[in-house]
Amino acid sequence: MKNILHPLRKRARGFTVIEIMIASGIFTVLIGATTMAMQQSMLGVACASLEGGMDAKGSDILELMAKELKDSGSKYANFAIDANGQSITFARSTGYTAGNTVFGNQIRYYTSTDANGNRYLARDEIVGGTAQTTILSNQLSSTATSVTAVKGINGPGYNVSVTGVNFTRTAAHVVTITLILQQRNDLLIANSATGDNTMTIISQGSVQLLNEL
């Protein structure tokens, strides 16, 4: 019987330390890049969500004020906008008697600052001689901002300095409302010059008052 000798197979060798280090480095870079991309994506979603929420809140507040103001008029004895444009007092029409407008409870929108220095927007309604107060937002901007009215609301050239909110009588029966909401957002990289990392939303609209001509 023949003895058939098979050549010895070359023994498979393992990875060298250098190869392992190179592979580990490549893997680490890939993982790092993927993680950074995911973080940026999540940051974008979070900021968009915050901005959308603030924008919706500003729109809701404007809608509430517009709904009440459009049924008011300057024939109401106490109708007034203060010199700084930061409060408006009016009453909604409830009907007519002998050709005269009948007004309901007095309503006032105004801004103030709480004990923590936060600027807020409030609504007072006088019921039975007592003011019933509702805080609409405590996220008003506390710094003056120069705002130009949106074209089509009052036309170009209209400009006003706004600290949180501004009410301006822009025509005989038109009141323009500018609302600036501001919220700290720690997800944003602070501005290197001012250290500012706040998000600001400007909402604006005009209201046609009850026609009193």
Secondary structure, 3 states (H helix, E strand, C coil): CCCCCCCCCCCCCCCCHHHHHHHHHHHHHHHHHHHHHHHHHHHHHHHHHHHHHHHHHHHHHHHHHHHHHCCECCCCCCCEECCCCCEEEEEEEEEEECCEEEEEEEEEEEEEECCCCCEEEEEEEEECCEEEEEEEEEEECCCCEEEECCCCCCCCCCEEEECCEEEEEEECCEEEEEEEEEEECCCCCCCCCCCCCEEEEEEEEEEECCCCC
